[in-house]
Amino acid sequence: MLNFVPILLIFGIFYFLLLRPMQKQRKQQQQLLKELQNGNVVLTSGGIIGTVVSLSEDTVTLRVKPDNVKLVISRSAVSGMAPENLK
């Protein structure tokens, strides 16, 4: 029985240092994608900053400055809200 204690301890440390923070981050990302609205300024995983023009179930249409180009991207490509200094 004492042989399993170190293995359980290692698993506990692994869970609290790696798995739990990843699950929390995934939940935050899903919540962000659910709460997207027209007019939000977002940052994509490719580094594009744009304003949300329209939303569908799987895609987001962004307006990108300065030429007001519209891009249709996958909803999962939105990585977060744009920082205030980049808006």
C-alpha positions as CSV (number, residue, x, y, z in Angstrom):
1,M,0.0,0.0,0.0
2,L,2.8,2.4,0.7
3,N,4.1,1.9,-2.8
4,F,1.0,3.7,-4.2
5,V,1.3,6.8,-2.1
6,P,4.1,8.4,-4.1
7,I,2.2,7.7,-7.4
8,L,-1.0,9.2,-6.0
9,L,1.0,12.2,-4.7
10,I,2.5,12.7,-8.2
11,F,-0.9,12.4,-9.8
12,G,-2.4,15.0,-7.4
13,I,0.4,17.5,-8.1
14,F,0.0,16.9,-11.8
15,Y,-3.7,17.5,-11.6
16,F,-3.5,20.8,-9.7
17,L,-0.6,22.2,-11.7
18,L,-1.6,21.2,-15.2
19,L,-5.0,19.7,-15.7
20,R,-7.1,22.0,-13.5
21,P,-5.8,25.3,-15.0
22,M,-6.2,23.9,-18.5
23,Q,-9.9,23.0,-17.8
24,K,-10.5,26.5,-16.3
25,Q,-9.0,28.2,-19.3
26,R,-11.1,26.1,-21.7
27,K,-14.2,27.0,-19.8
28,Q,-13.3,30.7,-20.0
29,Q,-12.7,30.4,-23.8
30,Q,-16.1,28.7,-24.3
31,Q,-17.8,31.4,-22.3
32,L,-16.1,34.1,-24.3
33,L,-17.3,32.6,-27.6
34,K,-20.8,32.3,-26.3
35,E,-20.9,36.0,-25.2
36,L,-19.6,37.4,-28.5
37,Q,-21.7,40.3,-29.8
38,N,-21.7,42.7,-32.7
39,G,-19.3,45.6,-32.0
40,N,-16.8,43.6,-29.9
41,V,-13.2,44.2,-30.8
42,V,-11.5,40.8,-30.8
43,L,-8.1,39.2,-31.4
44,T,-7.8,36.1,-33.5
45,S,-5.4,33.2,-33.0
46,G,-3.6,34.5,-36.1
47,G,-3.0,37.9,-34.6
48,I,-5.7,39.8,-36.5
49,I,-7.6,42.5,-34.6
50,G,-11.1,43.3,-35.9
51,T,-14.6,44.4,-34.9
52,V,-17.4,41.8,-35.0
53,V,-19.9,42.7,-37.7
54,S,-22.0,39.5,-37.7
55,L,-22.2,36.2,-36.1
56,S,-23.5,32.8,-37.1
57,E,-23.3,29.4,-35.3
58,D,-19.8,28.5,-36.7
59,T,-18.4,31.7,-38.1
60,V,-17.7,35.3,-37.2
61,T,-17.4,38.2,-39.7
62,L,-14.8,40.8,-38.7
63,R,-14.3,44.3,-40.1
64,V,-10.5,45.0,-40.1
65,K,-9.2,48.6,-40.2
66,P,-8.0,50.7,-42.0
67,D,-9.7,49.7,-45.3
68,N,-12.8,48.2,-43.7
69,V,-12.0,44.8,-45.1
70,K,-14.5,42.1,-44.0
71,L,-13.1,38.7,-43.0
72,V,-15.1,35.5,-42.3
73,I,-13.4,33.4,-39.8
74,S,-14.2,30.3,-37.7
75,R,-15.7,31.1,-34.3
76,S,-13.0,29.0,-32.7
77,A,-10.3,31.2,-34.2
78,V,-11.2,34.0,-31.8
79,S,-8.7,33.9,-29.0
80,G,-9.9,36.8,-26.9
81,M,-10.9,40.4,-26.6
82,A,-8.4,42.9,-28.0
83,P,-6.3,44.7,-25.4
84,E,-7.3,48.3,-24.8
85,N,-4.0,49.7,-26.2
86,L,-4.6,47.9,-29.6
87,K,-8.2,48.9,-30.2
